Amino acid sequence: MEANLQLMMLRGTGIPVAAVSTGFPAGLSPLHLRIAEIGESVKAGGYGTTLLKGVTGSGKTEVYLHLVEQVVAQGGQVLILVPEIGLTPQLQGHLIRRLQARVALLHSGRAQREREADWYAAQAGVAEVV
C-alpha cells in the first residue's frame, strides 16, 4: 500500500510548511489532512473525541477504523458509538477480522448475561473495542 503525501500549508497564506504522510493510499478519502491531525493526537496518547462529517462513501468509516487500529496497537481501548443496532453485527465482524481484537457489545438487543460479560471485559480492559 503506497502512502499518500499531503502538503500542509501555513494557515491563510498558501505557503507550504511540511509534507505529511497520512498512511492511506492516494485517492482513498478527501479527509487526509484531518486524518493526519487526528493520528498525531492518537500517537500523543490521552483521551480525545472526534467527529468527522462527510457524505456517504467519503471514507469516514475507514478513517475511524485506521485510528482504532492505531489505538489498539498502542495497547489502548476504543469506544465506538454505532447509530443503529442493526449495523452492529457487520461492524463487529469487520473489526474482529481486521484487528483480531476482542470487541464488547453493549446494546439493548443482547441478553443480560452477554451484556454483563462484555461490560466486565470492557471494564477490565480485556476488550480493546467497546
N, C-alpha and C positions, 0 to 999 in steps of 0.2 A: 504494500500500500504506500503510495507516494504521498508525502505530506504536502499540504498547501501552505505557501508562504503569503502572509498578508503584510502589506506595508502600513505601518502606523504613522499617522500624520499628527503634527503638533496642532492641537485643537484650534480651529478657526483660522489657521494660516496656510494650510496646504503644504507645509514643509515636512518632508519625510524625516522621521526620527529613529525608526527601527523597523526591522523586518522580523515578524513573529511567525514561528511555525505553529500551526493550530493542531497538527497531528491528524488532520482529516484530509481525505483525498480531495483534490480540486473539484469544484462543482457540487459538492455534497449539500451545502446549505449557504444561504446568504447571511447567516448569522456568525460567520467565522470569527470576526473580531470580538464579539460578545463572548464567544466560547473561550477565546484566549484569556479574556479578563476573568471569567468565572473560573477557568482552570488554574490561573495563578492564585486566586483566592483559595481554591481547594488545596493546592500544594502548600499554602501557608498554614493550613490546619485551622482548627477552630470551627465555630458554628456560623452558618450563614443561610440565608434563604434566597431563592432565585425564581423569578417569574419570567418566562420567555413568551413573547407574543409573536404570532405568525399565522399565516393561512395554512389550511390543511395541506400536507405534503411539503412543507417548507423545511423539514428536518428537525423540528423541536424535540421529538422523541429520541432521535439519535443523539442529539446534544445531551439530553439528560442521561441516556444510557452510557455515553462516554464518560460523563462526570461521575456517575455511580461506579463505574469501573475504577476510576482513579481513587475514589474514597475507599472502596473495598480493598484495593491493592495496598493502601496505606494502613489497613487494619481498622478502618472506621466503620461506622454504621450509618445507613441512609434511610430516611423516611420518605416514601413516595405516596402522595395522595392521588388516588385514581377517581375520576369524576363519576364513574358508573360501576356498580358491582359486576355487571356483565362483561366489562373489559378486563377484569382482574385475572381470570384464568389464562388468557392469552399473554398478558404482560408477565405473569408469574412464570409461565413456561419459557418465555423468551429470556427472562432474567436468569433462570436456572441453567438453560443451555449456554448462554453467553458467559456467565460469570462462574458457574459451578458453585454458587453461593447458597446458603440457607436463606430462604425467603419466608417470613412470617406474615400471615394474612389476618387482618383484624377487620371483620365486617359482619353485619347482621345476618348474612346468608349462611354463615357457618355454624356448626353445632357448638354448644357451650364448651365442651371439652377441647375441641380443636382450637377455639379462640383462646382458652386458658393456656394450653400448651404453647401456642405461638406468643402469647403475651409474656410468659415466663422466659421463652427463648429470646425475645427482644430485650426484656429487662436485663437478662444475664449477659447480653452481648453475643450470644451464640448465633443469632440470626443477624446476618450482615445487612439484609434489606428488609424493611418493615413496610 
